[in-house]
Amino acid sequence: MVHSPLASAVVGCLVGLVFYLAMPAIVPERMPQRLRLGAAVVVAVLIGLVYLFVRGGLDQG
């Protein structure tokens, strides 16, 4: 089975969006908008990379 990096990007973006929207509930104090957006982008990239490596590792073995 061939794994598409596009799937990793989509999963990362969806998780980042959910994280961005849930951030006020996670961090009660007011965070600047740029900090929230930056944190969501970092989470999206990390989740996308983890998904890519996990799916790639499962497909190889």
C-alpha positions, 0 to 999 in steps of 0.5 A: 500500500502506497502512503501519500504525504498529502494524507499526513498534511490533511491529518495534521491540519485537522488536528491543528485546527481542532487544537486551535479552536480548543486552545481557550479551554486548554489554556484559561488565561488570555493568549495573544492570537499570534501565539495561539496560531503559532502553537496550532501550526507547531502541533499540526506539523508535529502530528502530520510528521508523526502520522507520516512516520507511523503510517510509513513504518506500518506500511513497510513491515 
